[in-house]
C-alpha cells in the first residue's frame, strides 16, 4: 500500500470531486487470494478504488478486486446515469481472467450499483451470482465476518462530517479559482478576503447541515411548477445562513471600527452570490435527498402486493432502509417511505416487477422504463450505456 499515492488521490479527488477521475480497469489481487477467495467489484473512479484497496489491504483480506469501466464516475452516479452498465460488468468478468482463477461464481457488487446494474441480466449472461455488498467500504470486513450478510446499518447512506467537508471543498475549490482570476483583474485589493469567503460559506452551509436538514422539503414544487423554480424553495435555508453571516459582518464592522453601509452592502452582495451558487442544488449534493433539479423527486414507489413474493431484495438494495418484510403476509412494506430518494434500485432489482413509480398525476412508470432509461444530471431519462 502506497500511502503517498493514497493521500494524493484523495486530495485531488476531493478538490476535483465534480469531475470524472479514471483509473485502469481490470483485475487486482489483494494479498494472496486463492480459488475460493471473495471477489469484489467497483467502478474505475480512482478515489473509490484507492479507498476500497486500502480497507482490504489494511484488514489483510485475501481477495480479488475487479475494476469495471464507470467512465471515472463514482458508483452511485455512474450506475444511475448509465455510465456503469450491465455490459461493463459482463465485460470485466469475461476479459479479466477471473473465471480461471475462481472455483465459485459469486461476485460482490457495491450496493449503490443496484440503481443501474441488473443482477438478473448479469446472472443470465455470465452465470455469475450478484451479492450486494455494503454501501461503505469500511463495512466490508464486518460484512465478510457476517458470512456476507449485511446488518441494516450497512445498507444505509449517511452524510457524516467527513463527507460534508468533502462536499464543501468540492464547491469551494473551483469557485475560489474563478474568484481569484476575476478578482485579480478587477478588484485585487480584496483578493485574499474574497477567496477566504468562497471557502468559508460552503463550509458553513455543509457543516451545519444536520441543524437544518429537517426543514428541507424534497416534495415541494416551485412557482409555476417549473423544474428550476424549485431552486428558490431550497435556497431559503442557506439564506438564513446568509442572514447569520451578515449579522457577523455587522458585528465585525462595529468591533473593528470599520462599519459602514457600503462595507456591509458590498460583502452582503458577494456572499449572497456565493451562497446561491453553492445551494443551487443543495439537496443533490447530499446522499440523503433527491436532487431538486429532478422531477423524479415527486414520484412515489408503489408496491403491487399481488406480485410481491417477499423475497427481500428491495430491502437489501434500498440505501435509505425504507423497506421491511411482512413475514405473516410474505410481502414487502415501506414503513419509512418518506425517506425514499427515488433512486429506483428496488424497482430495477425486483425479480417479480412488483414495484413501480407513480407520478403525482397518477402516471405509472413501469420497471422496464426505469431499467432502460437513465437519469442525466438534469433529471431527464435517456437511453444510455447500451443497455
C-alpha positions as CSV (number, residue, x, y, z in Angstrom):
1,X,0.0,0.0,0.0
2,X,1.5,3.3,-1.1
3,X,0.4,6.0,1.4
4,X,1.7,8.8,-0.7
5,X,-0.4,7.7,-3.7
6,X,-3.4,7.2,-1.4
7,X,-3.1,10.7,0.1
8,X,-2.5,12.3,-3.3
9,X,-5.5,10.6,-4.9
10,X,-7.8,11.6,-2.1
11,X,-6.6,15.3,-2.1
12,X,-7.0,15.6,-5.9
13,X,-10.3,13.7,-5.8
14,X,-11.7,15.9,-3.2
15,X,-10.7,19.1,-4.9
16,X,-12.0,17.9,-8.2
17,X,-14.9,15.8,-6.9
18,X,-17.2,17.2,-9.6
19,X,-15.1,15.8,-12.4
20,X,-14.5,12.3,-13.6
21,X,-11.2,10.8,-12.5
22,X,-10.5,7.5,-14.1
23,X,-8.0,4.7,-13.3
24,X,-7.2,1.4,-15.1
25,X,-9.9,-1.3,-15.3
26,X,-9.2,-5.0,-14.9
27,X,-8.2,-7.3,-12.1
28,X,-6.3,-6.5,-8.9
29,X,-5.1,-9.2,-6.5
30,X,-5.2,-8.2,-2.8
31,X,-3.0,-10.2,-0.6
32,X,-2.6,-13.9,-1.5
33,X,-6.1,-14.9,-2.9
34,X,-6.8,-18.5,-3.9
35,X,-9.6,-20.1,-5.9
36,X,-12.1,-19.8,-3.1
37,X,-11.4,-16.1,-2.2
38,X,-14.1,-13.5,-2.4
39,X,-14.3,-11.3,-5.5
40,X,-15.3,-7.7,-5.2
41,X,-16.1,-5.2,-8.0
42,X,-16.2,-1.4,-8.2
43,X,-16.1,1.3,-10.8
44,X,-13.0,3.0,-12.1
45,X,-13.4,6.2,-10.1
46,X,-9.9,6.4,-8.7
47,X,-10.8,7.7,-5.3
48,X,-13.2,4.8,-4.7
49,X,-10.7,2.3,-6.0
50,X,-7.9,3.5,-3.7
51,X,-10.3,3.6,-0.6
52,X,-11.5,0.1,-1.3
53,X,-8.0,-1.2,-1.8
54,X,-6.8,0.5,1.4
55,X,-9.6,-1.2,3.5
56,X,-8.9,-4.6,2.0
57,X,-5.1,-4.4,2.5
58,X,-5.3,-2.8,5.9
59,X,-7.5,-5.7,7.2
60,X,-5.3,-8.2,5.3
61,X,-8.3,-9.6,3.3
62,X,-7.1,-12.0,0.6
63,X,-9.4,-11.4,-2.3
64,X,-9.8,-10.3,-5.9
65,X,-10.9,-6.8,-6.9
66,X,-12.4,-6.2,-10.3
67,X,-12.5,-2.7,-11.6
68,X,-15.2,-2.1,-14.2
69,X,-15.4,0.9,-16.5
70,X,-17.7,3.6,-15.0
71,X,-16.2,6.5,-17.0
72,X,-14.3,7.6,-13.9
73,X,-17.5,8.4,-12.1
74,X,-18.5,7.2,-8.6
75,X,-20.6,4.0,-8.4
76,X,-24.0,5.5,-7.5
77,X,-23.9,8.3,-10.1
78,X,-22.5,6.1,-12.8
79,X,-24.9,3.3,-12.3
80,X,-28.0,5.6,-12.0
81,X,-26.8,7.7,-15.0
82,X,-26.0,4.8,-17.4
83,X,-22.2,5.0,-17.2
84,X,-21.8,1.8,-15.3
85,X,-23.9,-0.7,-17.1
86,X,-24.7,-4.4,-17.3
87,X,-22.3,-4.5,-20.3
88,X,-19.4,-3.1,-18.2
89,X,-19.9,-5.7,-15.5
90,X,-20.2,-8.6,-18.0
91,X,-17.2,-7.3,-19.9
92,X,-14.8,-7.2,-16.9
93,X,-16.0,-10.7,-15.8
94,X,-15.3,-12.1,-19.3
95,X,-12.0,-10.3,-20.1
96,X,-10.2,-10.1,-16.7
97,X,-9.4,-13.8,-16.4
98,X,-11.2,-14.1,-13.1
99,X,-13.2,-17.1,-14.4
100,X,-10.0,-19.2,-14.5
101,X,-8.9,-18.1,-11.0
102,X,-12.0,-18.8,-9.0
103,X,-13.9,-22.0,-8.3
104,X,-17.1,-20.2,-7.5
105,X,-19.3,-17.7,-9.3
106,X,-20.2,-15.1,-6.7
107,X,-19.4,-11.5,-7.4
108,X,-19.8,-8.8,-4.7
109,X,-21.0,-5.5,-6.1
110,X,-21.3,-2.3,-4.2
111,X,-24.9,-1.8,-3.1
112,X,-25.3,1.6,-4.7
113,X,-24.7,0.0,-8.2
114,X,-28.1,-1.6,-7.8
115,X,-29.7,1.6,-9.2
116,X,-28.4,0.6,-12.7
117,X,-26.9,-2.9,-12.7
118,X,-29.4,-5.7,-13.2
119,X,-28.3,-8.8,-11.2
120,X,-30.7,-10.9,-13.2
121,X,-29.1,-10.0,-16.5
122,X,-25.6,-10.5,-15.2
123,X,-26.6,-14.0,-14.0
124,X,-28.3,-14.9,-17.2
125,X,-25.5,-13.8,-19.5
126,X,-22.5,-14.9,-17.4
127,X,-23.6,-17.5,-14.8
128,X,-22.3,-15.2,-12.0
129,X,-24.4,-14.6,-9.0
130,X,-24.5,-11.0,-7.7
131,X,-24.2,-10.4,-4.0
132,X,-24.9,-6.8,-2.9
133,X,-22.2,-5.6,-0.6
134,X,-22.3,-2.7,1.9
135,X,-22.7,0.9,1.0
136,X,-19.3,1.9,2.5
137,X,-16.0,0.1,2.0
138,X,-15.2,0.4,5.7
139,X,-18.0,-2.1,6.4
140,X,-16.5,-4.8,4.2
141,X,-14.6,-6.6,6.9
142,X,-17.7,-6.9,9.1
143,X,-19.7,-8.0,6.1
144,X,-17.3,-10.8,5.4
145,X,-17.3,-11.8,9.1
146,X,-21.1,-12.0,9.0
147,X,-20.9,-14.6,6.2
148,X,-21.6,-11.9,3.5
149,X,-24.7,-10.7,5.2
150,X,-25.4,-7.0,5.8
151,X,-26.7,-5.5,9.0
152,X,-29.3,-2.8,8.3
153,X,-26.8,0.0,9.1
154,X,-24.5,-1.3,6.3
155,X,-27.2,-0.7,3.7
156,X,-27.9,2.9,4.6
157,X,-26.3,6.0,3.1
158,X,-25.3,8.7,5.6
159,X,-23.9,12.2,5.4
160,X,-21.3,12.3,8.2
161,X,-19.0,15.2,8.8
162,X,-16.1,14.0,6.6
163,X,-18.4,13.7,3.6
164,X,-19.8,17.1,4.3
165,X,-16.3,18.5,4.4
166,X,-15.6,16.9,1.0
167,X,-18.7,18.4,-0.5
168,X,-17.8,21.9,0.9
169,X,-14.3,21.5,-0.7
170,X,-15.9,20.3,-4.0
171,X,-17.8,23.6,-4.2
172,X,-15.2,25.9,-2.7
173,X,-12.2,24.9,-4.8
174,X,-13.4,25.7,-8.3
175,X,-15.2,28.8,-7.1
176,X,-12.0,30.1,-5.5
177,X,-10.1,29.6,-8.7
178,X,-12.7,31.6,-10.7
179,X,-12.8,34.3,-8.0
180,X,-9.0,34.5,-7.9
181,X,-8.8,35.1,-11.7
182,X,-11.7,37.7,-11.8
183,X,-10.7,39.5,-8.6
184,X,-7.0,39.7,-9.6
185,X,-8.1,41.5,-12.8
186,X,-10.8,43.8,-11.5
187,X,-10.6,44.0,-7.6
188,X,-7.1,42.9,-6.5
189,X,-7.2,44.7,-3.1
190,X,-9.8,42.3,-1.8
191,X,-8.4,39.1,-3.4
192,X,-7.4,37.3,-0.1
193,X,-10.7,38.3,1.7
194,X,-12.8,37.1,-1.2
195,X,-11.0,33.8,-1.6
196,X,-11.4,33.2,2.1
197,X,-15.1,33.9,1.8
198,X,-15.5,31.4,-1.0
199,X,-14.2,28.7,1.3
200,X,-16.0,29.9,4.5
201,X,-19.5,29.9,3.1
202,X,-19.6,26.4,1.6
203,X,-18.2,25.0,4.9
204,X,-20.8,27.0,6.8
205,X,-23.6,25.5,4.7
206,X,-22.4,21.9,4.7
207,X,-21.0,21.6,8.3
208,X,-24.3,23.0,9.7
209,X,-26.4,20.6,7.5
210,X,-27.7,18.5,10.4
211,X,-29.1,21.6,12.0
212,X,-31.5,22.5,9.2
213,X,-31.8,19.3,7.1
214,X,-35.2,18.6,8.6
215,X,-36.5,21.9,7.1
216,X,-35.8,20.9,3.6
217,X,-38.8,19.6,1.6
218,X,-37.9,17.5,-1.4
219,X,-41.6,17.2,-2.4
220,X,-42.1,21.0,-2.6
221,X,-42.9,22.3,-6.1
222,X,-41.8,25.8,-7.1
223,X,-43.9,28.6,-8.6
224,X,-45.5,27.7,-11.9
225,X,-44.4,24.1,-11.3
226,X,-41.3,24.5,-13.4
227,X,-38.3,22.4,-12.7
228,X,-35.9,25.2,-12.0
229,X,-38.2,27.4,-10.0
230,X,-37.9,24.8,-7.2
231,X,-34.4,26.1,-6.6
232,X,-35.7,29.1,-4.8
233,X,-37.6,26.9,-2.4
234,X,-34.4,25.1,-1.4
235,X,-32.3,28.3,-1.0
236,X,-34.4,29.6,1.9
237,X,-32.4,27.7,4.5
238,X,-29.0,28.8,3.0
239,X,-30.4,32.3,3.0
240,X,-31.0,32.0,6.7
241,X,-27.3,31.2,7.0
242,X,-26.6,34.2,4.8
243,X,-28.5,36.3,7.3
244,X,-26.4,34.9,10.1
245,X,-23.3,35.8,8.1
246,X,-24.4,39.4,7.5
247,X,-25.1,39.7,11.2
248,X,-21.5,38.6,11.8
249,X,-20.3,41.2,9.3
250,X,-22.1,43.9,11.1
251,X,-20.7,42.8,14.4
252,X,-17.2,42.6,13.0
253,X,-17.5,46.1,11.5
254,X,-18.7,47.5,14.8
255,X,-15.9,45.8,16.8
256,X,-13.2,46.7,14.4
257,X,-14.4,50.2,13.8
258,X,-14.8,49.7,10.1
259,X,-18.6,49.6,9.9
260,X,-20.2,51.4,7.0
261,X,-23.2,50.8,4.9
262,X,-21.0,50.4,1.8
263,X,-18.9,47.8,3.5
264,X,-22.0,45.8,4.6
265,X,-23.8,46.1,1.2
266,X,-20.7,45.1,-0.8
267,X,-19.9,42.0,1.2
268,X,-23.5,41.0,1.6
269,X,-24.0,41.0,-2.1
270,X,-20.8,39.0,-2.8
271,X,-21.7,36.4,-0.1
272,X,-25.3,36.2,-1.4
273,X,-24.0,35.3,-4.9
274,X,-21.7,32.6,-3.4
275,X,-24.5,31.2,-1.2
276,X,-26.9,31.0,-4.2
277,X,-24.4,29.2,-6.4
278,X,-23.5,26.7,-3.7
279,X,-27.1,26.0,-2.8
280,X,-28.5,25.8,-6.4
281,X,-28.7,22.1,-5.9
282,X,-28.1,21.7,-2.2
283,X,-30.1,18.5,-1.8
284,X,-28.5,17.0,-4.8
285,X,-25.1,17.5,-3.1
286,X,-26.2,15.1,-0.3
287,X,-26.8,11.4,-0.4
288,X,-30.0,11.7,1.7
289,X,-32.1,13.8,-0.6
290,X,-33.1,13.6,-4.2
291,X,-31.8,16.5,-6.4
292,X,-34.1,19.5,-6.5
293,X,-33.5,19.6,-10.3
294,X,-35.0,16.1,-10.8
295,X,-38.7,15.8,-11.3
296,X,-38.3,12.2,-10.1
297,X,-38.3,13.5,-6.5
298,X,-42.1,13.8,-6.8
299,X,-42.5,10.1,-7.7
300,X,-43.8,7.5,-5.3
301,X,-42.7,3.9,-5.2
302,X,-45.8,1.7,-5.2
303,X,-45.8,-2.0,-4.2
304,X,-48.1,-4.2,-6.3
305,X,-48.9,-6.7,-3.5
306,X,-50.4,-9.3,-5.8
307,X,-47.0,-9.7,-7.5
308,X,-44.8,-9.3,-4.4
309,X,-43.3,-12.6,-3.0
310,X,-41.4,-11.1,-0.1
311,X,-38.0,-12.1,-1.5
312,X,-36.4,-9.2,0.4
313,X,-34.2,-7.9,-2.5
314,X,-35.7,-4.4,-2.2
315,X,-34.7,-4.4,1.5
316,X,-31.2,-5.4,0.6
317,X,-30.6,-2.6,-2.0
318,X,-32.6,0.3,-0.5
319,X,-30.0,3.0,0.5
320,X,-32.4,4.5,3.0
321,X,-33.7,1.4,4.7
322,X,-37.3,2.2,3.7
323,X,-38.4,-1.5,3.5
324,X,-39.3,-4.2,5.9
325,X,-40.6,-7.7,5.2
326,X,-44.0,-8.6,6.5
327,X,-43.4,-12.2,7.4
328,X,-47.0,-13.0,8.0
329,X,-48.2,-11.9,4.6
330,X,-44.9,-12.6,2.8
331,X,-44.7,-9.2,1.2
332,X,-42.6,-6.1,1.4
333,X,-43.9,-3.0,3.2
334,X,-42.5,0.6,3.3
335,X,-42.8,1.9,6.9
336,X,-40.2,4.6,6.1
337,X,-41.4,5.6,2.6
338,X,-40.9,9.3,3.5
339,X,-37.1,8.6,3.4
340,X,-37.2,7.4,-0.2
341,X,-34.7,9.2,-2.6
342,X,-36.3,7.7,-5.7
343,X,-33.1,6.0,-6.8
344,X,-35.1,3.2,-8.4
345,X,-32.8,0.4,-7.1
346,X,-35.7,-1.5,-5.7
347,X,-37.6,-1.3,-8.9
348,X,-34.6,-2.3,-11.1
349,X,-33.8,-5.4,-8.9
350,X,-37.3,-6.8,-8.1
351,X,-37.5,-10.1,-9.9
352,X,-41.3,-10.1,-9.9
353,X,-41.8,-6.5,-11.2
354,X,-43.8,-5.8,-8.1
355,X,-42.6,-2.2,-7.7
356,X,-43.1,0.8,-9.9
357,X,-43.1,4.6,-9.8
358,X,-46.3,6.7,-9.8
359,X,-46.3,10.4,-10.6
360,X,-48.4,13.0,-8.7
361,X,-50.8,13.0,-11.7
362,X,-51.3,9.2,-11.5
363,X,-49.0,8.2,-14.3
364,X,-47.4,4.8,-13.9
365,X,-43.7,4.4,-14.8
366,X,-43.1,0.7,-15.3
367,X,-39.9,-1.2,-14.3
368,X,-38.8,-1.7,-17.9
369,X,-38.7,2.1,-18.4
370,X,-36.6,2.6,-15.2
371,X,-34.2,-0.1,-16.4
372,X,-33.8,1.2,-19.9
373,X,-33.8,5.0,-19.5
374,X,-31.1,6.5,-17.2
375,X,-31.1,9.9,-15.5
376,X,-28.7,12.6,-16.6
377,X,-27.6,15.4,-14.4
378,X,-30.6,17.5,-15.3
379,X,-33.0,14.7,-14.3
380,X,-34.0,13.7,-17.9
381,X,-34.4,10.0,-18.6
382,X,-32.4,9.0,-21.7
383,X,-31.3,5.7,-23.3
384,X,-27.7,5.3,-22.2
385,X,-24.9,2.8,-21.9
386,X,-26.0,0.2,-24.4
387,X,-28.5,-1.4,-22.0
